[in-house]
Amino acid sequence: MNDDVLAGLLKYSSPNEIYIVTYDNVLILLICPFKVVVLVNIDVFNKGDFVFVDKVKITPELKTVFIINKKAYYYFYFDFVIDA
């Protein structure tokens, strides 16, 4: 992906929010910090831990990363916690 395309995508995104679609097709806006549960043991986190995402970023390969405690982690290590 070239820098111009990436810059165009980032123009319309925010590091402080993410939209998700729930299992019952409801669109939800999550604003940082939001809670996630750890799916696998990674770094200092254990499976089942609850942590808060401080920022949402995107890599040049268009992979979403969560900034947690000033470190970046791929989104697929976590699942969203939606409080009803």
N, CA, C and O of each residue as an XYZ file, in Angstrom:
336
protein
N       0.858     -1.170      0.000
C       0.000      0.000      0.000
C       0.901      1.228      0.000
O       1.852      1.322      0.775
N       0.578      2.164     -0.886
C       1.413      3.355     -0.917
C       0.960      4.361      0.136
O      -0.130      4.250      0.698
N       1.806      5.327      0.385
C       1.569      6.292      1.459
C       0.336      7.159      1.210
O      -0.341      7.552      2.161
N       0.037      7.462     -0.048
C      -1.128      8.297     -0.349
C      -2.441      7.595     -0.004
O      -3.359      8.215      0.532
N      -2.525      6.305     -0.311
C      -3.732      5.548      0.003
C      -3.895      5.439      1.512
O      -4.995      5.618      2.035
N      -2.811      5.147      2.209
C      -2.860      5.049      3.661
C      -3.251      6.387      4.281
O      -4.058      6.423      5.210
N      -2.701      7.465      3.789
C      -3.040      8.797      4.303
C      -4.515      9.098      4.084
O      -5.153      9.713      4.939
N      -5.066      8.674      2.948
C      -6.487      8.870      2.678
C      -7.361      8.116      3.647
O      -8.387      8.635      4.085
N      -6.977      6.897      3.993
C      -7.742      6.113      4.970
C      -7.662      6.736      6.358
O      -8.664      6.819      7.069
N      -6.478      7.168      6.735
C      -6.300      7.744      8.069
C      -7.000      9.086      8.218
O      -7.304      9.512      9.333
N      -7.253      9.743      7.111
C      -7.934     11.032      7.141
C      -9.336     10.905      7.750
O      -9.839     11.837      8.377
N      -9.953      9.739      7.552
C     -11.323      9.539      8.023
C     -11.404      8.620      9.232
O     -12.487      8.139      9.568
N     -10.300      8.373      9.878
C     -10.318      7.510     11.061
C      -9.810      8.280     12.273
O      -9.176      9.327     12.149
N     -10.104      7.736     13.435
C      -9.670      8.359     14.678
C      -8.995      7.307     15.548
O      -9.476      6.176     15.616
N      -7.905      7.645     16.208
C      -7.266      6.685     17.105
C      -8.025      6.513     18.422
O      -7.652      5.689     19.257
N      -9.091      7.294     18.603
C      -9.826      7.265     19.868
C     -11.158      6.546     19.800
O     -11.903      6.543     20.780
N     -11.479      5.931     18.663
C     -12.759      5.238     18.550
C     -12.697      4.149     17.504
O     -11.861      4.172     16.600
N     -13.605      3.187     17.647
C     -13.710      2.096     16.686
C     -15.180      1.685     16.614
O     -15.881      1.652     17.625
N     -15.624      1.378     15.414
C     -16.973      0.848     15.218
C     -16.877     -0.664     15.111
O     -15.998     -1.197     14.434
N     -17.792     -1.351     15.788
C     -17.851     -2.810     15.692
C     -19.284     -3.215     15.388
O     -20.226     -2.477     15.674
N     -19.434     -4.398     14.804
C     -20.747     -4.974     14.540
C     -20.900     -6.174     15.465
O     -20.061     -7.074     15.456
N     -21.967     -6.193     16.263
C     -22.197     -7.281     17.204
C     -22.721     -8.514     16.469
O     -23.006     -8.470     15.272
N     -22.842     -9.618     17.215
C     -23.328    -10.865     16.630
C     -24.756    -10.735     16.094
O     -25.142    -11.456     15.175
N     -25.537     -9.818     16.666
C     -26.902     -9.626     16.181
C     -27.009     -8.416     15.245
O     -28.068     -7.796     15.142
N     -25.907     -8.086     14.566
C     -25.850     -7.047     13.525
C     -26.208     -5.647     14.010
O     -26.887     -4.900     13.305
N     -25.762     -5.292     15.197
C     -25.935     -3.942     15.718
C     -24.586     -3.237     15.647
O     -23.570     -3.762     16.102
N     -24.595     -2.045     15.069
C     -23.368     -1.256     14.961
C     -23.169     -0.461     16.250
O     -24.061      0.261     16.694
N     -21.986     -0.606     16.841
C     -21.687      0.055     18.114
C     -20.394      0.855     17.964
O     -19.417      0.389     17.378
N     -20.415      2.056     18.502
C     -19.215      2.889     18.553
C     -18.592      2.729     19.934
O     -19.245      2.978     20.947
N     -17.333      2.316     19.971
C     -16.586      2.237     21.225
C     -15.578      3.369     21.245
O     -14.839      3.579     20.283
N     -15.558      4.086     22.339
C     -14.641      5.211     22.502
C     -13.582      4.831     23.528
O     -13.902      4.297     24.590
N     -12.334      5.106     23.211
C     -11.221      4.768     24.105
C     -11.293      5.586     25.384
O     -11.659      6.761     25.352
N     -10.950      4.978     26.497
C     -10.549      3.582     26.653
C     -11.773      2.660     26.725
O     -12.775      2.992     27.358
N     -11.676      1.511     26.074
C     -12.727      0.499     26.154
C     -12.112     -0.830     26.576
O     -10.921     -1.079     26.392
N     -12.975     -1.679     27.152
C     -12.502     -2.926     27.753
C     -12.502     -4.064     26.731
O     -13.426     -4.205     25.931
N     -11.441     -4.868     26.781
C     -11.339     -6.084     25.985
C     -10.867     -7.218     26.885
O     -10.301     -6.991     27.955
N     -11.112     -8.440     26.430
C     -10.634     -9.611     27.161
C      -9.528    -10.256     26.328
O      -9.624    -10.322     25.103
N      -8.485    -10.726     26.995
C      -7.335    -11.338     26.337
C      -7.695    -12.778     25.961
O      -8.169    -13.543     26.800
N      -7.466    -13.143     24.691
C      -7.826    -14.478     24.197
C      -6.708    -15.498     24.328
O      -6.982    -16.695     24.416
N      -5.451    -15.055     24.346
C      -4.294    -15.947     24.474
C      -3.261    -15.281     25.377
O      -3.268    -14.062     25.547
N      -2.387    -16.077     25.943
C      -1.295    -15.505     26.729
C      -0.376    -14.737     25.790
O       0.139    -15.286     24.816
N      -0.180    -13.469     26.094
C       0.664    -12.626     25.257
C       1.330    -11.573     26.138
O       0.669    -10.891     26.921
N       2.643    -11.456     25.999
C       3.420    -10.480     26.751
C       3.121    -10.634     28.250
O       3.310    -11.719     28.801
N       2.665     -9.587     28.907
C       2.400     -9.649     30.352
C       0.951    -10.023     30.656
O       0.568    -10.088     31.824
N       0.139    -10.269     29.627
C      -1.273    -10.586     29.822
C      -1.515    -12.084     29.731
O      -0.885    -12.790     28.944
N      -2.436    -12.547     30.550
C      -2.837    -13.940     30.522
C      -4.225    -14.077     29.925
O      -5.034    -13.151     29.987
N      -4.495    -15.238     29.346
C      -5.800    -15.503     28.771
C      -6.875    -15.260     29.832
O      -6.771    -15.755     30.955
N      -7.902    -14.499     29.470
C      -8.995    -14.204     30.388
C      -8.854    -12.880     31.122
O      -9.807    -12.423     31.754
N      -7.684    -12.255     31.052
C      -7.507    -10.942     31.682
C      -8.355     -9.891     30.960
O      -8.591     -9.986     29.755
N      -8.799     -8.909     31.702
C      -9.487     -7.762     31.132
C      -8.526     -6.586     31.134
O      -7.900     -6.287     32.151
N      -8.412     -5.917     29.984
C      -7.538     -4.754     29.854
C      -8.283     -3.654     29.110
O      -9.322     -3.896     28.497
N      -7.739     -2.447     29.173
C      -8.355     -1.313     28.499
C      -7.485     -0.851     27.337
O      -6.269     -0.710     27.469
N      -8.129     -0.617     26.200
C      -7.452     -0.128     25.002
C      -7.391      1.388     25.077
O      -8.418      2.053     25.213
N      -6.175      1.936     24.988
C      -5.981      3.382     25.063
C      -6.133      4.070     23.712
O      -6.629      5.195     23.638
N      -5.711      3.402     22.652
C      -5.780      3.953     21.297
C      -5.967      2.812     20.303
O      -5.634      1.663     20.595
N      -6.499      3.136     19.132
C      -6.634      2.183     18.032
C      -5.831      2.733     16.861
O      -6.052      3.862     16.423
N      -4.913      1.941     16.365
C      -4.060      2.372     15.255
C      -4.180      1.368     14.112
O      -4.813      0.322     14.249
N      -3.561      1.706     12.986
C      -3.566      0.827     11.821
C      -2.146      0.750     11.271
O      -1.427      1.748     11.234
N      -1.752     -0.447     10.844
C      -0.420     -0.635     10.281
C      -0.448     -0.307      8.790
O      -1.527     -0.201      8.207
N       0.711     -0.144      8.166
C       0.738      0.071      6.709
C       0.123     -1.090      5.920
O      -0.275     -0.918      4.768
N       0.046     -2.276      6.544
C      -0.588     -3.437      5.904
C      -2.082     -3.494      6.199
O      -2.745     -4.479      5.874
N      -2.620     -2.426      6.824
C      -4.044     -2.288      7.170
C      -4.511     -3.270      8.233
O      -5.667     -3.693      8.223
N      -3.623     -3.634      9.151
C      -4.014     -4.450     10.296
C      -4.255     -3.528     11.483
O      -3.479     -2.609     11.743
N      -5.326     -3.786     12.184
C      -5.679     -2.980     13.349
C      -4.834     -3.403     14.543
O      -4.668     -4.593     14.810
N      -4.308     -2.424     15.251
C      -3.574     -2.700     16.479
C      -4.169     -1.869     17.605
O      -4.629     -0.746     17.399
N      -4.148     -2.440     18.779
C      -4.603     -1.759     19.977
C      -3.384     -1.310     20.762
O      -2.437     -2.075     20.944
N      -3.408     -0.077     21.222
C      -2.356      0.434     22.092
C      -2.843      0.252     23.524
O      -3.844      0.837     23.940
N      -2.110     -0.574     24.266
C      -2.446     -0.879     25.654
C      -1.187     -0.676     26.480
O      -0.157     -1.297     26.218
N      -1.269      0.180     27.462
C      -0.109      0.497     28.302
C       1.109      0.885     27.455
O       2.232      0.463     27.730
N       0.862      1.698     26.418
C       1.898      2.251     25.546
C       2.591      1.216     24.672
O       3.661      1.493     24.130
N       1.996      0.009     24.520
C       2.539     -1.016     23.644
C       1.466     -1.421     22.645
O       0.277     -1.414     22.964
N       1.892     -1.776     21.427
C       0.957     -2.140     20.365
C       0.780     -3.660     20.296
O       1.745     -4.420     20.370
N      -0.484     -4.079     20.154
C      -0.839     -5.490     20.022
C      -1.867     -5.637     18.904
O      -2.766     -4.806     18.774
N      -1.740     -6.690     18.099
C      -2.741     -6.934     17.070
C      -4.107     -7.191     17.713
O      -4.209     -7.772     18.794
N      -5.149     -6.742     17.015
C      -6.512     -6.834     17.527
C      -6.966     -8.266     17.765
O      -7.793     -8.499     18.646
N      -6.454     -9.230     17.014
C      -6.981    -10.592     17.086
C      -6.560    -11.347     18.342
O      -6.960    -12.496     18.529
N      -5.771    -10.730     19.197
C      -5.445    -11.328     20.491
C      -6.491    -10.993     21.547
O      -6.376    -11.427     22.693
N      -7.509    -10.225     21.172
C      -8.492     -9.721     22.130
C      -9.913     -9.877     21.591
O     -10.123    -10.029     20.387
N     -10.868     -9.838     22.493
C     -12.267     -9.800     22.118
C     -12.919     -8.646     22.880
O     -12.534     -8.329     24.005
N     -13.893     -8.040     22.255
C     -14.554     -6.879     22.861
C     -15.450     -7.297     24.010
O     -16.044     -8.375     23.985
N     -15.545     -6.445     25.011
C     -16.452     -6.640     26.126
C     -17.495     -5.536     26.024
O     -17.185     -4.356     26.185
N     -18.725     -5.933     25.757
C     -19.810     -4.978     25.606
C     -20.695     -5.082     26.843
O     -21.336     -6.107     27.075
N     -20.725     -4.015     27.631
C     -21.579     -3.995     28.820
C     -22.976     -3.571     28.403
O     -23.170     -2.518     27.795
N     -23.939     -4.406     28.738
C     -25.336     -4.106     28.351
C     -26.000     -3.192     29.332
O     -27.168     -2.843     29.158
